[in-house]
Amino acid sequence: MGLQSISKHPVEGLTLPGHYYTSDEVFALENERLFRHLWYFVGRGEQLREPGDYFVEKVAGENLIITLDEQLRPRAFYNVCRHRGTRLVGEKEGCFERGRIVCPYHCWTYACDGELLAAPQMDDRPDFRKEEWPLHEVGIEAWAGFLLVNLADHPCPIREAFDRVWEKFRPWRLGELRVAHRKTYELETNWKLTFENFSECYHCGPVHPGLSKLSPLRSASNDLTEGLFLGGPMDLAFQSMTFSGRACAATIRDLNEDQRRKVYYYTLMPNLLLAPHPDFVVCWRLDPQSANRTRIVCEWLFEPEAVESPGFDPAEAIEFWDVTNRQDWEVCEQTFDGVSSDAYRPGPWSPTETMPRMFDREVLKLLGHAHLR
């Protein structure tokens, strides 16, 4: 009998048992109860500008097409032809010619609103009606410039799901910001370890000496303390989170004096991490691939005026957070190695780790394991 079997169930005040991070069965349950039923961040609205523009993302094991219809409304569909199930789109992104999605196998053709327009030779079948065979659609909504999908048959309206944060980030004008840089990381770790790591600064002293000089570690506080959305601010010792401490763009103009002196860190389940700064915003999209693999897409967002201004140079912000990201990802991978060991047993959360503890509690509730607490 392995040592891990001694501590199989969650206990209040302790970290999760190892199988919550390593088990394929737990990951499959997360796909079903979290990633398919919560609003899942897939990209920024600015990635789609004209009718027929598209990109493809994988959510909960499903391949999805995200596109714009003729009315410039975002639409999302399973990347599956209604004829023989062929994958419709193989490219990661592009624009559908003449706004038509054409199956490469038998040329069934769909509009960007999912309507079946053509099905060669199917007119010879008298009971066939094109209107009965549209693409399978997925719920998609825009919030603060982010595109989110929901694979549930009857998803909770996003306005209701995001009620606590619907207006919270308005001063940063997230919907107007533009991506100045995007970077993708491939991690050998469980997605929950990255969420837990982002939620606390107990590790910042030993892991992030550069960050610790820019923001006092003991200044962390939280204004979202339960539910799907967690986090809060930390004080800034300088203008922003860059290697020099200097801002690399003008302060976002709608911020008040207090917001100009802080950096904020929020986790929005199931897969968005958000860090508003005085002069830019960093967001991280987590795409869990398996129990032991996580892809993270990091984006640096700035006001359009800053991006278009002569001499705009976001390098200090990009380099600072790239270094910080890599420091975090390294310890997350090391932690995954540790919790995979038979010698690992749940340990006690520190008083400064209330947010990852609340995150774990919410995960257990969504998995239907809350009674084990």
C-alpha angles and dihedrals in degrees: 000000000000121000091240092066089067091069103036101137128063116258125200112259095017133097118257122280113261098254090065086070102033107034120105088204092057090047091052089052090050089052090053101041104028114022096038097043105038126069103269122204111233105165150313123294091235089069087076117054109149134037108277096026108135147171130191126228135174118231124179090344093309123118110225135190114218113194147146122252126215091277090054091249116145113245132184128201138174107259090239129113114231091224108060101346096257118166103256100200127035101172119089094229142349143113125288109238110249088352092288127135106208123192109231092216108056101354099248101169129211135187120234089258088061097255115146105238103174138015110176116233093355089114086079088069107077097202094053117108119179093211089065093059110058121146116279104261129215126206112260131178138170123232125174092339093310123116115219130184132200122199096194118116090234108019123196107258107264092230088060095041092050097038094121093054103025093111099015097100097039093113089063091052090221094178091061099044120106131218109252094176138006127196130181125211128192113209132190095216142087117275093234092062090059091050092049092047093051091050099064140044096202085107097045097093098057098029103036111034090159093052091046091060092054100045126030107243095218092053092079116121135162132228096175107055108160142030129028096327121059139168146065147199139311126197121255118227090195137018099287146337101285131117092262095037089238122127115251094205139022115286112271100264103229096056120113123227094267093050090050090061099049144064118214131211122197135170115208111191135264102018117342127098116185131192115180114196128184092258105024144005127235120204129184123202113203116206108186108211100180139330090288104031131067129175115206124195112197121196131188112211126199137172112273090240090057094048092049097044119107113261095018107165119174093174096114092054093044095047094045094052094040089057091044091048092052091049089053095045091051093055091043089056091046090051091050089053089052099047088049090064123098086228093063117105126173112274133205120275114234120236088254093058099071094125099055087045090054090045090055090049091053092048091052091049092052091047090052092246097111091110088068090067 
